[in-house]
Amino acid sequence: MLRNPRRWAAALPLLAVLTAAPACVQQPVVTVHHAELRGISTYGLGVAIILQIHNENAYDVQIRSVHCNVTFGRGYTLGPIDFAPNQWLPANQSTLVAVPVSVPFQLIPALISETAGAFAIPYHVKGAADVTATRTFGIQRDNYPIDEGGSIPRQTVIDSARSAIPLPFSF
């Protein structure tokens, strides 16, 4: 038997919000803002793809970690990509998030030739994110699905490659 039913009755709305909040998280709107060359290694170009993420929720959402595979063009896969931005996305605002990616040297000419005559290089991201909804309650949800596509301006890839590798010709 409950010792103080009024306390339990007062806590029910809070419990309902806590259990419903992760299910009500609206998926943020993600667009590629730009890409930046961050360095060169023996593996390829170190690129930061800067995403602009608009949190349409009425509360802050934190992206703790992301685990995904990225496919460029017609099947050129980078992955797996695992990073932990641990970044809060304020409610009803846009935030820039840098995603570190290594683009292998052998992939660059293939992407450039495949997309000759096109303005953009298509990509598809599939994976999962671990998120926390609201700073106050810290409601966590792991493996929040990500399945998004988009495109990166072809010229951005060419300019990044050209600054790292002297290309003798123009595309």
N, C-alpha and C positions, 0 to 999 in steps of 0.2 A: 504494500500500500504506500502511496506517495505521502511524504511528510508534509509538504507544502504545495498543494496543487496550483496555487496562484503563481508561484515562481515558475513552475513548468509552463503554465498557460502564457505567461509573459515572454518566455523564451521561445515559444513556438514560431512566431513570425520571424525572429532572427534565424532560427534553424532552417526555416523554409527558404529564406534568402540565401543562406550559406550553401544549401544543397542545390539550389536552382542556379546560382550565379555561374558556375563553370559551364553549364549547358546553355546559358543565355549569352555567352561571349560572342559578339558579332565579329566575324573575321575582318581584320584590318585590311584596308585597301593598300596594296603594295605596287609601286612603280619603280623602275630603274631611273634614278636621278642622273647619275653619271658613273663613269669608271675612271680609276686612277692607277697609273703604273706605280707600284710600290718597290719594285726591285727585280733583279735578275738572279736566277740561280741555275745550277746545272740541270734542273728539271724543267725550267721554262720561265715565263713571265709571272712575277708576283703582282697580281692585280687586286685592287679593292673595288668591288662593285658596290656603289653607294645606293642603297635603297631608300626611297621616301615612303614611309609607312604612316598612313592616316588611321588613327584609332577612333573609330566611330562610336565606341562605347561611352557611356556616361561615367565611367570610372577608369582609373589607370590600369594598364596591363603591362606586366613585365615579361620580356622574352628572356628566359634563363639560358636555354640552349637550343640549338637547331642541328638536326641530323638529316642530311638529304643527299640526293644525287641530282646533278644538273646535266641535261642533255642539250647540246648546241646543234643547230642545223638538222641534218637528217640522221642523227644517231651518234654524234661524237660526245661521249660521256665523260664528265669530270666527276670523280667521286671515289669514295664517299667523302662528303664535306661535313665536318663536325666542328662547330664553334660555339662559344658561350659568351654572347654579348652582355648578358646580365644587365639589360637596359630597360628602363621604364619608358613606356609610351604614354604620355599624359592624355587624359580624356579629351576627346574632340579636338585633337591637335595632330599635326604632322611632325614626324621625327626622322632624322637621317640616321641610318644604321649601316656601318661598313661591314661588308662580307668579304673576308680574305679568300682568294681563289688563286690557284696556280694553273696557268694555261700552258700545257706542254708545247715546246717549240714546233714539234711535228704537226700539231693540230692547227697552228696559225695559217700556213699556206693552204691547207685543205679547206678551212672555213672561208678564207678570202676567195679562193677559186670557186667554191660551191655557191657563194652568194654574189658572184660577179653580176653586175647590173641591178642588184637589189639594194635598197636603202638600209635594210636592217638584217640582223642575224637572229633567227628565232631561237628561243630557249624554252626548256620546260624543267621545272623544279618539282621533285616529288620526294616526300619524306615526312618528318614530324618535328614539332617544336614542343618544348616544355615551357609552359606559361604559368604566371601567377596573376590572378585577377584581384584587383584592389589592394592597395598598400595596407589598408586598415585591417582587413580580415586575413590576408595572405592566402587566399584560396588557390591551391595549386592543381594544375591538370597537366599530366604528362602525355606524350605522344599525341598532341593535337595535330591532326592531319594537315599536310601542306600538299597541294596539287595545283600548281599555277603555271601558266605560260606567259610569254611576253617576247620582247625583242630588244636587242641592244643595237644602237646605230652602228652600222658597219664601219663608218669612218672612225669611231672611237677605238675599235680594235686595231684598225690599220695604223692610226696615229700612235697608239701604245706600242705596237710592234716595231714601227719605224724608229721610235725613239730608243728602242733597245737593240734592234738589229738593223744595221745599215742596209736598206733595201735598194737595189740598183735601179729599180723600175717603179712605175706608178701603177696603181690598180684602178 
